[in-house]
Amino acid sequence: MATDSWALAVDEQEAAVKSVSGLSSRVIKTNATAEKTEEEEKEDRAAQSLLNKLIRSNLVDNTNQVEVLQRDPNSPLYSVKSFEELRLKPQLLQGVYAMGFNRPSKIQENALPMMLAEPPQNLIAQSQSGTGKTAAFVLAMLSRVEPAERYPQCLCLSPTYELALQTGKVIEQMGKFHPELKLAYAVRGNKLERGQKISEHIVIGTPGTVLDWCAKLKFIDPKKIKVFVLDEADVMIATQGHQDQSIRIQRMLPRNCQMLLFSATFEDSVWKFAQKVVPDPNIIKLKREEETLDTIKQYYVLCNNRDEKFQALCNLYGAITIAQAMIFCHTRKTASWLAAELSKEGHQVALLSGEMMVEQRAAVIERFREGKEKVLVTTNVCARGIDVEQVSVVINFDLPVDKDGNPDNETYLHRIGRTGRFGKRGLAVNMVDSKHSMNILNRIQEHFNKKIERLDTDDLDEIEKIAN
Ligand SMILES: Nc1ncnc2c1ncn2[C@@H]1O[C@H](COP(=O)(O)OP(=O)(O)OP(=O)(O)O)[C@@H](O)[C@H]1O
């Protein structure tokens, strides 16, 4: 994340400091970064999460083992291989199948029996985005709702309005054979008359508004809540205030309310927060599938400046057939310049840029996935976490560095690495244009203990060889 914030700050400052000397611009950049980091991080995480949801059409497969830590280690551990085994209400099972789900996902196999158990059990679950967490807790909420009782029974907290809407859509889809079931959004801008009580069964919203609705405005009676879901806990705590608000909401709930918390990552801060809001939890974790550089051929090209980097890129394109490539730049400005230059050369280029709305970004990625464009130029901010399987060539037009200018190995791995399943061969080319970037490259090599070969892009024979 830090890299992205840094790049964003650099982008913004690039425009502002054009006329000042190199030294003072560095100072200004550093200050701006420090000031902006927190805000941008929040924005980044929420935007990234939304982007992932918008572009994802299926489950993310994972061959790792699920780790389960039961609150009561002596109770039997149930796991299910089919939705029938869960004895869901028929309308709900119908909803699940109508969504095209044939069987529970890996995390759902363990999480669903725990979430649906009687008496209800609390759960903290962590697994990467796209592994079926949302579908799981939506199913849990829907199966506990009593449609005949017209008051909120399930409460779900999301970090942003947009993310709340996405979850709402899943509730609507899965609950579609339960037409009497109603959903309300507790988000800023959704104003209700004072003194009113909500009759909807499920309320989904952001912590600030939900807290107002429960405490100040009393639209919701928190004592009647049976299921409390805290989604995207990692994104949630990146926002100032959300953590406290969530805890205050949780304190108003009855003791026997089922508490469920989900997160894609599990840093210490998330874990501490989770333990504060979920008493006596069962814990489920599914490790991310590891990416490796084993099947990737890595090269670097030595250049003197941006124009030479561009020329090297053109030489590459001239010599080998590149089905689809992703090109990473450090700043928006470079990315737009490069996209324009490539277009002039006749390439079909897509540009992902930080100033685009998340929906626009999702549309660009979708088009690229469909092969409508062959080159995707992007900054790191926009491309984190995007898997485009068919991309065989990745170009680091700028090497990934963190806010202190050190190599960002994690981002490097994520940009060019492949998981075992998509272990197709790939090609990565790094553009190096200064002593500093050569130093970064060397440190990346050392970190991964993998040699990155030099490539001379003026030598067509040599380039052709790497393609085979
Ligand atoms: N059992 C299943 N079978 C097939 N598809 C599923 C199943 N469960 C979920 N999906 C689909 O897989 C995708 C990812 O699921 P879901 O959104 O629940 O994951 P997630 O872990 O909540 O991701 P995020 O953290 O981004 O919210 C969705 O398109 C969803 O409809």
The ligand as an SDF file (V2000), in Angstrom:
LIG
                    3D

 31 33  0  0  0  0  0  0  0  0999 V2000
  -19.8680  -22.0820   -3.5760 N   0  0  0  0  0  0  0  0  0  0  0  0
  -19.6850  -21.3050   -4.6180 C   0  0  0  0  0  0  0  0  0  0  0  0
  -19.6920  -21.8380   -5.8720 N   0  0  0  0  0  0  0  0  0  0  0  0
  -19.4920  -21.0520   -6.9590 C   0  0  0  0  0  0  0  0  0  0  0  0
  -19.2920  -19.7250   -6.9100 N   0  0  0  0  0  0  0  0  0  0  0  0
  -19.2590  -19.1500   -5.7040 C   0  0  0  0  0  0  0  0  0  0  0  0
  -19.4560  -19.8950   -4.4940 C   0  0  0  0  0  0  0  0  0  0  0  0
  -19.3740  -19.0390   -3.4610 N   0  0  0  0  0  0  0  0  0  0  0  0
  -19.1420  -17.8250   -3.9680 C   0  0  0  0  0  0  0  0  0  0  0  0
  -19.0830  -17.8780   -5.3200 N   0  0  0  0  0  0  0  0  0  0  0  0
  -18.8260  -16.7790   -6.2700 C   0  0  0  0  0  0  0  0  0  0  0  0
  -17.4280  -16.5060   -6.2250 O   0  0  0  0  0  0  0  0  0  0  0  0
  -17.1780  -15.1190   -6.2380 C   0  0  0  0  0  0  0  0  0  0  0  0
  -16.4580  -14.7290   -4.9600 C   0  0  0  0  0  0  0  0  0  0  0  0
  -17.2680  -14.9750   -3.8440 O   0  0  0  0  0  0  0  0  0  0  0  0
  -17.4200  -13.9420   -2.6550 P   0  0  0  0  0  0  0  0  0  0  0  0
  -17.7190  -12.5790   -3.1460 O   0  0  0  0  0  0  0  0  0  0  0  0
  -18.3610  -14.5240   -1.6810 O   0  0  0  0  0  0  0  0  0  0  0  0
  -15.9140  -13.9680   -2.0950 O   0  0  0  0  0  0  0  0  0  0  0  0
  -15.2900  -13.0990   -0.9310 P   0  0  0  0  0  0  0  0  0  0  0  0
  -14.2870  -13.9710   -0.2870 O   0  0  0  0  0  0  0  0  0  0  0  0
  -16.3670  -12.5410   -0.0970 O   0  0  0  0  0  0  0  0  0  0  0  0
  -14.5720  -11.9380   -1.6770 O   0  0  0  0  0  0  0  0  0  0  0  0
  -14.3600  -10.4590   -1.0940 P   0  0  0  0  0  0  0  0  0  0  0  0
  -13.4050  -10.5740    0.0450 O   0  0  0  0  0  0  0  0  0  0  0  0
  -13.8130   -9.7140   -2.2570 O   0  0  0  0  0  0  0  0  0  0  0  0
  -15.6960   -9.9700   -0.6730 O   0  0  0  0  0  0  0  0  0  0  0  0
  -18.5220  -14.4420   -6.4160 C   0  0  0  0  0  0  0  0  0  0  0  0
  -18.7060  -14.1940   -7.7950 O   0  0  0  0  0  0  0  0  0  0  0  0
  -19.5050  -15.4810   -5.8950 C   0  0  0  0  0  0  0  0  0  0  0  0
  -20.7680  -15.3640   -6.5210 O   0  0  0  0  0  0  0  0  0  0  0  0
  1  2  1  0
  2  3  1  0
  2  7  2  0
  3  4  2  0
  4  5  1  0
  5  6  2  0
  6  7  1  0
  6 10  1  0
  7  8  1  0
  8  9  2  0
  9 10  1  0
 10 11  1  0
 11 12  1  0
 11 30  1  0
 12 13  1  0
 13 14  1  0
 13 28  1  0
 14 15  1  0
 15 16  1  0
 16 17  2  0
 16 18  1  0
 16 19  1  0
 19 20  1  0
 20 21  2  0
 20 22  1  0
 20 23  1  0
 23 24  1  0
 24 25  2  0
 24 26  1  0
 24 27  1  0
 28 29  1  0
 28 30  1  0
 30 31  1  0
M  END
$$$$
